[in-house]
Amino acid sequence: MRIRIVDAFTDRPFAGNPAAVVVLDDGDGDGDGDGDGGPGFPAEHHMLRLAVEVNLSETAFVHRLHGDARQEAGADWALRWFTPATEVDMCGHATLATAHVLLTTGAARGTISFATRSGVLTARADGDAITLDFPTAPLTRVEVPEDLAQALGAPVRSAYDTGPHVGDLLAEVADERTVRALAPDLAALARLGHRGVIVTAAAEDPSGGHAFVSRFFGPAVGIPEDPVTGSAHTALSPFWSERLGGTDLVGLQVSARTGRVRTALRGDRVLLTGHAVTVIEAELVAPLE
């Protein structure tokens, strides 16, 4: 079985966000035993153990659907994502990485449809990039949690819940410099009760090729800081589209690795476009079953 490490939302290696991708052959997972992984997948505890071993923010497992399963799901592939701590409902960069693997290996062509815990998600080649079609996160303004500013080490202008699939808290701060300078108390952020915290501000110089910046901290799910977070941009897109007056925007995630996400708000869907680069191909020696 092959396992690949793909840098997503970047056009050069050793940047963007790395994800591990495991393409399961028919019969690789029978879904039997304790921690049933479901038809076509290994048991959940095996997938989680591999995610811990790889120790990236996400490890994706994907297998082709056939016959009745394909018709029932309304998709050609089944896809799941694991952090080193848990399974998550939605992940953008690992979906981009998975689509990149399927397209570059010839396993899929054209538009790829994935059955996931967040419904059917699609990916398609877009020139030399890939465009994902994800549901728009429903934003609900909430009171700024009492401990949030102290945990971030910066004042918070406003806060929003991003809905059940994303499950993050979006926090707006004063400016791009504040976002870049953050050195948060990760243990305090983990106690806030969300999957993660998205921190964002408008770009200091909009002529620099991006309209807004962000960082993502997810210590509650085993991700101290995620380099580039596609799912967060399903919330950032409507947030900044309303404030900046445009539906097509570019976001720059200003982690140490950095990454650029092109967003296009289309009602209840957000299109996320980025590049991906395979950096490692390896053989998985230990069995998953």
PyMOL commands that set and color helices and strands:
alter all, ss='L'
color gray80, all
select helices_A, chain A and resi 44-54+67-73+92-104+148-152+176-181+186-190+206-208+219-221+233-244
alter helices_A, ss='H'
color red, helices_A
select strands_A, chain A and resi 2-8+17-24+59-64+77-82+87-88+111-116+119-126+129-135+140-142+158-161+169-172+197-202+212-218+223-226+248-253+259-266+269-274+276-283
alter strands_A, ss='S'
color yellow, strands_A
deselect
rebuild
show_as cartoon
